[in-house]
Amino acid sequence: MKLHPPKLHLLFIVALTGVALTVGSAVAPSAAQPPRGKAAAVKPYKPVPVKLPAAPDDPKLDTFRKALAEIAKSRVYARLAPLVETKNFFWDRDFGNAFDKRKPAVDNLANALRLEHENGTGWTSLADFAADASAGALDSRPGVVCTPGEPTFDGVDLDKLIDVTRTDGIDWAYTRAPDIAVRAAPRVNAAIVEKLGLHFVRLLGFEGPDSDTPGRTQWAKVATPSGKTGYVAPNSLLSITTERLCYARNALGDWRIVGFVGGGD
């Protein structure tokens, strides 16, 4: 079932194959209680599995995603515009009120993705969206699918996991693919400590270059279900409130970008 338990209704963002989050100021625990959150002891835990929805089986969607990937690689703004629906483009969860109806849809998309920020990390995000194989219906907008697709999981089990580990909702993200390698150091050639399946994993922090979207450029330090610690590559983890890119068919049956769902809650 899709369930966003109360413990997860905190502001935290995780972006395409990655995790970014905003953490409130920690409250010092009383002397009589063990620490909570990231300060809680790292121990083995029973992972809560997730299931990701597959994208529609449509050759035209495959063609669209390939074209989008090529455009993201080229970073040519003019090539992106034809793939964006010009009418009724939407931007949900626009917490900064940046959407401007007077601007062309592609300009709003560029603003939402922050295409040219951080030396063009928005283009990397676009490539990640194009490569993501999961996509699910956006219930509030008939005919629209968004990627990555929202996971299904047992919210009761996740609440129990948070309680047992004395952590907070923002301390957990899920893998966006199976067999994610956890490495001994934040390097691609570091030894593999463990591999993760499709499930929630405990976050301990991030390492790498400073960024306003750390999950896309920084390695995430995690605690594995066996109780080991290690690092997963950028863009390997997502939160349940990650940002999403949305598609729909036009009158000719061709797929176009029709909207964006911002990260956070």
C-alpha positions in Angstrom: 0.0 0.0 0.0 1.1 3.6 -0.5 1.4 5.1 2.9 3.2 8.2 4.2 3.2 7.6 8.0 3.2 10.6 10.3 6.8 10.1 11.3 7.8 10.8 7.7 5.8 14.0 7.3 9.0 16.1 7.7 10.7 18.2 5.1 13.3 16.1 3.3 14.2 15.7 -0.3 16.0 13.0 -2.2 16.7 13.5 -6.0 17.1 11.1 -8.9 19.4 8.3 -7.9 20.3 10.3 -4.8 19.3 11.8 -1.5 19.2 15.4 -0.4 17.6 16.5 2.8 16.9 19.4 5.1 17.3 18.5 8.7 15.9 20.6 11.6 18.1 21.5 14.5 18.7 18.5 16.7 17.3 18.5 20.2 19.7 17.2 22.9 18.3 14.1 24.5 17.9 14.1 28.3 20.5 12.3 30.3 18.0 9.5 31.1 17.3 8.6 27.5 19.6 7.2 24.8 20.2 9.4 21.7 17.7 9.5 18.9 18.1 10.3 15.2 21.6 10.2 13.6 23.1 10.0 17.1 21.4 6.7 17.8 23.6 3.6 18.0 24.1 1.7 14.7 22.7 -1.8 15.1 21.4 -4.5 12.7 17.8 -4.0 11.7 15.1 -5.7 9.6 14.7 -3.8 6.3 11.3 -2.7 5.1 11.0 -3.7 1.4 9.7 -1.4 -1.3 8.1 -2.1 -4.7 8.6 0.3 -7.6 6.0 0.6 -10.4 7.2 -0.1 -13.9 6.8 2.5 -16.6 4.0 1.9 -19.2 5.0 -0.7 -21.8 4.9 1.7 -24.8 7.5 1.8 -27.6 6.8 5.5 -28.0 7.7 6.1 -24.4 10.9 4.3 -24.9 11.7 6.5 -27.9 10.8 9.6 -25.9 13.1 8.6 -23.0 16.0 8.0 -25.4 15.5 11.4 -27.0 15.3 13.0 -23.6 18.6 11.3 -22.6 20.3 12.5 -25.7 19.2 16.1 -25.1 20.3 15.9 -21.5 23.7 14.8 -22.6 24.0 17.6 -25.2 22.8 20.3 -22.8 21.2 22.2 -25.7 18.2 24.1 -24.3 16.6 24.6 -27.8 16.4 20.9 -28.3 14.5 20.4 -25.0 11.6 22.8 -25.8 9.9 20.5 -28.4 9.6 17.7 -25.8 7.7 20.0 -23.3 4.0 20.4 -23.6 3.2 24.1 -24.2 -0.2 24.2 -22.6 -1.3 23.4 -19.0 2.2 22.7 -17.8 2.1 22.3 -14.0 4.6 22.5 -11.1 3.3 20.8 -8.0 4.9 21.4 -4.6 6.4 24.6 -5.8 7.3 25.8 -2.3 9.2 28.8 -3.5 6.3 30.0 -5.7 8.7 30.1 -8.6 6.2 29.0 -11.3 5.4 31.8 -13.7 2.4 31.3 -15.9 3.6 34.1 -18.2 6.7 32.2 -19.2 6.9 29.4 -21.7 6.6 25.9 -20.2 10.2 25.0 -21.0 11.4 28.0 -19.0 9.4 26.9 -16.0 10.8 23.4 -16.4 14.3 24.7 -16.6 13.7 26.7 -13.5 12.2 23.7 -11.7 15.2 21.5 -12.7 17.7 24.3 -12.1 19.3 23.3 -15.4 22.3 25.7 -15.2 22.8 25.6 -11.4 26.0 24.1 -10.0 27.6 23.8 -13.4 24.6 22.2 -15.0 23.6 19.6 -12.4 20.0 20.1 -13.6 21.0 18.5 -16.9 22.3 15.5 -14.9 19.0 15.3 -13.1 17.2 15.3 -16.4 19.4 12.4 -17.6 18.5 10.6 -14.4 14.8 11.0 -15.0 15.2 9.8 -18.6 17.1 6.7 -17.3 14.7 5.8 -14.5 12.7 2.7 -15.4 10.0 3.3 -12.8 6.9 5.5 -13.4 3.5 5.7 -11.8 0.2 7.4 -12.3 -0.3 10.8 -10.7 -3.6 10.3 -9.0 -4.5 14.0 -9.0 -4.0 14.3 -12.8 -5.6 11.6 -15.1 -3.4 10.3 -17.9 -0.2 11.6 -16.3 2.6 9.4 -15.1 5.6 10.6 -13.1 9.1 9.2 -12.7 10.5 7.9 -10.5 7.3 6.1 -9.6 6.0 6.3 -6.0 7.0 3.2 -4.0 4.6 0.9 -2.2 5.6 -0.3 1.2 4.2 -1.2 4.6 4.0 2.0 6.6 3.3 0.2 9.9 6.5 -1.8 9.5 8.4 1.4 8.7 7.0 3.1 11.8 8.1 0.2 13.9 11.6 0.3 12.3 11.9 4.0 13.2 10.9 3.3 16.8 13.1 0.3 17.3 16.2 2.1 15.9 15.4 5.3 17.8 15.7 7.2 14.5 13.6 9.8 12.7 11.8 9.7 9.4 14.4 11.8 7.7 17.0 9.2 8.6 15.6 6.7 6.0 15.6 6.5 2.3 15.0 3.7 -0.2 17.1 2.2 -2.9 16.1 3.1 -6.4 17.4 -0.2 -7.8 18.4 -3.6 -6.5 22.0 -4.6 -5.8 23.2 -1.2 -4.7 26.9 -1.5 -3.6 27.8 -0.2 -0.2 31.5 0.6 -0.3 34.1 1.0 2.5 34.9 4.6 1.4 33.2 7.2 -0.8 35.1 6.1 -3.9 34.0 3.9 -6.9 37.0 1.7 -6.5 36.6 1.1 -2.7 35.9 -2.4 -1.4 32.3 -3.5 -1.4 31.0 -3.9 2.2 27.6 -5.2 1.4 24.9 -5.0 -1.3 21.4 -3.6 -0.7 18.1 -4.8 -2.1 15.0 -2.8 -2.8 14.3 -1.6 0.7 14.7 1.4 3.1 18.2 2.0 4.4 19.4 4.2 7.3 21.1 7.4 6.4 24.0 8.6 8.5 25.2 11.6 6.5 26.9 12.7 3.2 30.4 13.2 2.0 31.7 15.0 -1.1 31.5 18.4 -2.7 29.2 21.0 -1.1 26.0 21.3 -3.1 22.5 22.7 -2.7 21.3 19.3 -3.9 23.8 17.0 -2.0 22.2 13.7 -3.0 23.2 14.2 -6.6 26.8 15.0 -6.0 27.7 13.5 -2.6 28.1 9.9 -1.4 25.6 8.9 1.2 26.9 7.3 4.4 24.6 4.5 5.4 24.0 1.8 8.0 23.2 -1.5 6.4 20.7 -4.0 7.7 23.5 -6.1 9.0 24.8 -3.2 11.1 27.8 -2.3 9.0 28.5 1.2 7.8 29.6 2.3 4.4 28.9 4.6 1.4 26.6 4.4 -1.6 27.2 6.4 -4.8 25.4 9.6 -5.5 21.8 9.2 -6.9 21.4 5.7 -5.5 18.8 6.5 -2.9 15.5 8.3 -2.9 13.0 9.6 -0.3 9.3 9.1 -0.5 8.9 12.8 -1.2 11.5 13.0 -4.0 11.0 15.3 -6.9 9.4 13.8 -10.0 9.2 14.5 -13.7 5.8 13.9 -15.3 4.8 12.8 -18.8 1.6 12.3 -20.8 0.6 11.5 -24.3 -0.5 14.4 -26.6 -3.3 14.2 -29.2 -1.0 12.3 -31.6 -0.1 9.7 -28.9 3.4 11.1 -28.5 4.8 11.5 -25.0 5.7 14.9 -23.7 6.9 16.4 -20.4 3.8 18.0 -18.9 4.8 18.8 -15.4 7.1 18.6 -12.4 6.5 17.6 -8.8 8.9 19.3 -6.4 10.7 17.5 -3.6 9.6 17.8 0.0 6.3 17.6 1.9 
